[in-house]
């Protein structure tokens, strides 16, 4: 895991405990978990997915209209 062994992880844990204290550590981990979950939801399950689908539909519709217009121009010049 990132080249960290058990001794390094123990030192990091001790530093975190010294910085935040044992009483605030559960609140810190809860907030980190909620932030991670919100970030994941933002990337996978949010409105962005739907808007991308809408954009794809609009581009597809525009491409079909352009193709029809090009075909019409070809037919009038023949």
C-alpha positions in Angstrom: 0.0 0.0 0.0 2.0 3.0 -1.3 5.2 1.4 -0.1 4.3 2.0 3.5 5.0 -0.8 6.0 3.5 -1.4 9.4 6.0 0.8 11.3 5.3 3.8 9.0 1.6 3.4 9.5 1.9 3.2 13.2 4.0 6.5 13.2 1.3 8.2 11.0 -1.4 7.0 13.4 0.4 8.3 16.4 0.9 11.7 14.7 -2.7 11.9 13.8 -3.7 11.0 17.4 -1.4 13.8 18.7 -2.7 16.4 16.3 -6.4 15.7 16.6 -6.8 13.9 19.9 -8.6 10.7 20.7 -11.9 12.4 21.3 -12.0 14.1 17.9 -10.7 11.2 15.9 -14.0 9.4 15.4 -15.6 12.7 14.2 -12.7 13.2 11.8 -13.0 9.7 10.3 -16.8 10.2 9.9 -16.3 13.5 8.1 -13.7 11.9 5.8 -16.0 9.0 5.0 -18.9 11.3 4.2 -16.7 13.5 2.0 -15.4 10.5 0.1 -19.0 9.2 -0.4 -20.2 12.6 -1.6 -17.3 12.8 -4.0 -18.0 9.3 -5.4 -21.7 10.1 -5.7 -20.8 13.3 -7.6 -18.8 11.3 -10.1 -21.1 8.3 -10.6 -24.7 9.0 -9.6 -25.3 12.7 -9.9 -27.0 14.9 -12.4 -23.8 15.0 -14.5 -24.6 11.5 -15.9 -28.0 12.6 -17.0 -26.8 15.8 -18.6 -24.1 13.9 -20.5 -26.9 11.6 -21.9 -28.9 14.7 -22.9 -25.8 16.2 -24.6 -25.2 12.9 -26.5 -28.8 12.9 -27.7 -28.6 16.5 -28.8 -25.3 15.9 -30.7 -26.8 12.8 -32.4 -29.9 14.7 -33.4 -27.7 17.6 -34.8 -25.5 15.1 -36.7 -28.6 13.6 -38.4 -29.9 17.0 -39.3 -26.6 18.0 -40.8 -26.4 14.8 -42.8 -29.9 15.4 -44.1 -28.9 19.0 -45.1 -25.7 17.8 -46.9 -27.7 15.1 -48.7 -30.3 17.8 -49.8 -27.5 20.0 -51.1 -25.9 17.1 -53.0 -29.3 16.3 -54.6 -29.9 19.8 -55.8 -26.5 20.2 -57.5 -26.8 17.0 -59.4 
